[in-house]
Amino acid sequence: MPLWFAGDLINRGPKSLQTLRDVIALGPRATVVLGNHDLNLLSVAAGLHKPKKGDTLNEILEAPDAADLIEWVRHKPVAHLRTAS
């Protein structure tokens, strides 16, 4: 059964790292589009912005597999077009 995630996997609660890893573990069953919090992670990771007060990004940015996690997020779309079948 497919699962759809409509953005903001990150920074919407205290367990951003675990949420991200759980969704990644779903593999092709998960369809993900990015939200503004996910885009914020990418901008902070790229050094374009500093974390905002209250952000829960450090656990992701400091994870031993941070580069892989960021790369996975970076390749997700901001919209998904579903064509009629």
MOTA-V494270 format. One record per backbone hydrogen bond with DSSP energy under -0.5 kcal/mol. CO is the residue of the C=O (numbers start at 1). NH is the residue of the N-H. E is the energy in kcal/mol with one decimal. If there is no record, write none. Layout:
co & nh & e
CO & NH & E
CO & NH & E
This chain:
co & nh & e
3 & 31 & -3.1
4 & 6 & -0.5
5 & 7 & -0.9
5 & 33 & -2.2
15 & 19 & -2.5
16 & 20 & -2.6
17 & 21 & -2.4
18 & 22 & -2.6
19 & 23 & -2.3
20 & 24 & -2.4
21 & 25 & -2.2
22 & 26 & -0.7
23 & 26 & -0.9
24 & 27 & -1.8
26 & 29 & -1.7
27 & 30 & -1.9
29 & 3 & -3.5
29 & 31 & -0.5
30 & 32 & -0.5
31 & 5 & -3.0
32 & 77 & -0.6
33 & 7 & -1.2
35 & 39 & -2.3
36 & 40 & -1.9
37 & 41 & -1.8
38 & 42 & -1.8
39 & 43 & -2.2
40 & 44 & -2.5
41 & 45 & -2.9
42 & 46 & -1.7
43 & 48 & -2.4
43 & 49 & -1.1
44 & 47 & -1.4
52 & 55 & -2.3
57 & 60 & -1.1
57 & 61 & -2.7
58 & 62 & -2.5
60 & 63 & -1.2
63 & 66 & -1.9
65 & 69 & -2.3
66 & 70 & -2.9
67 & 71 & -2.1
68 & 72 & -2.1
69 & 73 & -2.2
70 & 74 & -2.9
71 & 75 & -1.1
72 & 75 & -0.6
73 & 76 & -2.1
77 & 34 & -2.8
80 & 82 & -0.6
81 & 83 & -0.7
